[in-house]
Amino acid sequence: MSVTFVLKDTPYVRVNPEAENWDLVPAEGFYELNVANATFVDLMMQLGRVKDAKRYYGEWLREELLPILLSVRKAKNIEGVLVTDDVVDGNIVHCGRSQKNVNFVLSQLEKILTSAIEKSTSVVFA
């Protein structure tokens, strides 16, 4: 299971519409972030969004976005935040929790929040 973040009313376009198995992706200038449920919960706790961590869906209204954006930027400056061991005794235990992937998640979330503020819209996740 996973949680996806997007701007409310994000337009989507087809990738390879002629192909039998085509995908939908956000239109140019829009972003999407998909994280595992465990990563979502830890991310929400790090950002101080305890109520969001308990339900896996919601909407951040425009007036909520700036404080969340500032929390994301603060988290980006903490080395090792949200990072867990990827491999223990040869077994993958937390896929995507390396520093590189955490940095990617935080950067993408920062892009989504910044874009929402610029476009005067909200961010939805489910």
N, C-alpha and C positions, 0 to 999 in steps of 0.2 A: 504494500500500500504506500501511497505517497500523497503529498500535498503540493498543489500548483498555485503560484502567485502570478497574477496578471492585473493590468489596469481594468477597471470596470468598462465594459463595452469595447474591449479590444477587438479590432477587426482581424479576421483570419483569412488567409489565402491558401489555395491548394498548391502543393509542391508536386510537380510532374502530373498534372491533371489527366494526361492521356494514359498514364499507367494504370494497370488494374488495381494496384495497392498504393494509392496516393495518400499523402499526409497533409494535415492542416498545420500551418505555422502562423505566428503573429505577423501581421503586415509590417512593412518597413517602418522603423521608428517606434515600434512597440516591442516589449520584451516579455518573456515568460520564464519562470524559474520553477523547477520541479525538484523537491527534496523528499527523502525518505521520512516516514513518520517519526522515527527516533530522532533524526536530525532536526525535524520541525520542532519537536517538543523541546529539545535542548536549545535551539535557536530562540524560541519564544521566551524561555526562562532567562537566557542571557540578555535579551532585550527588555526584560521586565514585563512581558505580556503574558502573565500567568493564566488569565482567563482564556486567552487564545490557545494556550498549550493544552488545555483540557478538552477542547472541542473539535479541532482539526478543520474548521471552516469559519469563515467570517468576512467582514468587510472593515477596512480601516478608512474612516471618513477623512475628508480633506483636512479638517482641523486636527486630526491625530497624526498626520504624516510627518510633520517636522520633528517632533520629539522622537519618533521611531527612527527617522533618518539619522538624527544625531546619535542615537544609541547604536545604530549599525556602524557609523563612522568610528565611534569609540571602540566598538568590538574589533574593528579592523586593525586597530593600533595595539591590541593585546596579543602578543606572540603566544601561540599555543591555545588560544581560546577555541573551544568546541572540538579540539583535536583529540582523537583517541587512537590507540594502537590499531593499525590496519590488520596486522597478522599476529596471532598468538599461537605458538606451537604449530605453525604451519597452516592454521585455519584463519580465513578472513572473518573478522568479527564485526567490523564497522566499515562497510564499503563506503568510500567517499569521505572519510573523515581525516584525511591527511591535511597538512597545512595548505598545500596547493589547492585542494578541493574546497576547503573552508574559505580560503581567500576568494575563490571563484563564486561561491554561494553569496558571500557578503557583498562582493562587487556587483553581482547581478541584482541582488535585492536593493542595493543603493541606486542602481540605474532605474529600477522600477519605481522606487519612491520618488526619485528626482523627476522622472518623467511625469508621474502623477501630479506632483506639485506644479510643474510647468503647464500641464494640460488642465489643471483645476478639476481633477477627477479623484476617485477613490481607488483603493487597491482591494481586490477580492482574492480570497484563497479558499481552496477546498481540496 
